[in-house]
Amino acid sequence: MNNILKNKYASIFFCQQYRLCTFEEPMEFLQNKQDEIVEGLVHFFNARIEEKPHETLRQVESELKTLYIRFDNDWTGRGVVGDATLTATISGLEGVRAECLRRLETRNSADGDEQ
């Protein structure tokens, strides 16, 4: 994580602690960050989904398995920001997975129609 983002997170929690901002401001920031993560993942995988949906599906499912394990293993205390980031990453990859499955189903049905 770059220093600018770390400083942004730190300032949010400092701001809340000393009542310098409302509760909604940090939550809005977290929601925007989650949206950015989901959109970035979908954008990143878009071309690969089109070209190689099966390989992309395999990669995404492997990553999801790891992320779900990490999500359950929170003994160090990720905090609000870590939870939001991890949840957004899982959400984005689940969207990519769903699109891969849809493309594969479409391809399989198109191949079946040709035969």
C-alpha positions in Angstrom: 0.0 0.0 0.0 1.4 3.4 -0.9 2.1 6.0 1.7 -0.6 8.4 0.4 -3.3 5.7 1.0 -1.8 4.9 4.4 -1.9 8.5 5.4 -5.5 8.8 4.1 -6.6 5.9 6.3 -4.8 7.2 9.3 -6.3 10.6 8.9 -9.8 9.2 8.7 -9.5 7.4 12.0 -7.7 10.3 13.7 -10.5 12.6 12.4 -13.1 10.3 13.9 -11.4 9.9 17.2 -11.2 13.6 17.9 -14.6 14.3 16.4 -13.2 16.5 13.6 -15.4 14.8 11.0 -18.7 12.9 10.8 -19.0 9.2 10.8 -20.4 9.3 7.2 -17.2 10.8 5.7 -15.0 7.8 6.4 -17.7 5.4 5.5 -18.1 7.2 2.2 -14.4 6.9 1.6 -14.5 3.2 2.3 -17.5 2.7 0.0 -15.7 4.6 -2.8 -12.5 2.5 -2.2 -14.6 -0.7 -2.4 -16.2 0.4 -5.7 -12.8 1.3 -7.1 -11.4 -2.2 -6.2 -14.3 -4.1 -7.7 -14.3 -2.0 -10.9 -10.5 -2.4 -11.2 -10.6 -6.1 -10.9 -13.4 -6.4 -13.5 -11.5 -4.1 -15.9 -8.3 -6.0 -15.3 -9.8 -9.4 -16.2 -12.1 -8.2 -18.9 -9.8 -9.0 -21.9 -8.7 -12.4 -20.4 -12.3 -13.4 -19.8 -13.0 -12.8 -23.5 -9.9 -14.7 -24.8 -9.4 -17.4 -22.2 -12.4 -17.8 -19.9 -11.4 -21.3 -18.7 -7.9 -20.3 -17.6 -9.2 -17.1 -16.1 -11.8 -19.1 -14.1 -9.2 -21.4 -12.8 -7.0 -18.5 -11.7 -9.8 -16.6 -10.1 -11.2 -19.7 -8.2 -7.7 -20.4 -6.8 -7.4 -16.8 -5.6 -10.9 -16.8 -4.1 -10.1 -20.0 -2.2 -7.0 -18.2 -0.7 -9.0 -15.0 0.1 -11.8 -16.9 1.8 -9.3 -18.6 4.0 -7.6 -15.3 4.8 -11.0 -13.8 5.5 -11.7 -16.4 8.2 -8.2 -16.1 9.7 -8.4 -12.7 11.3 -6.6 -13.4 14.5 -4.3 -10.4 14.1 -7.2 -8.0 13.6 -7.3 -6.6 10.1 -9.6 -3.7 11.1 -12.3 -1.9 9.2 -10.1 -0.9 6.3 -8.6 -4.4 5.9 -12.1 -6.0 6.0 -13.5 -3.6 3.5 -10.6 -4.2 1.1 -10.7 -7.9 1.4 -14.5 -8.0 1.0 -14.3 -5.8 -2.1 -11.6 -8.0 -3.6 -13.7 -11.1 -3.0 -16.8 -9.4 -4.4 -14.9 -8.3 -7.6 -13.4 -11.8 -8.1 -16.8 -13.4 -7.6 -18.2 -11.1 -10.4 -15.3 -12.1 -12.6 -16.0 -15.8 -11.8 -19.7 -15.4 -12.7 -18.8 -13.8 -16.0 -16.3 -16.6 -16.8 -19.0 -19.2 -16.1 -21.5 -17.3 -18.3 -19.1 -17.1 -21.2 -18.2 -20.8 -20.9 -21.9 -21.7 -20.9 -22.5 -19.5 -23.9 -19.6 -21.0 -25.8 -20.8 -24.5 -24.9 -24.3 -23.9 -26.0 -23.1 -22.3 -29.2 -20.8 -25.3 -29.9 -23.8 -27.6 -29.2 -26.0 -25.7 -31.7 -23.4 -26.1 -34.5 -23.2 -29.9 -34.1 
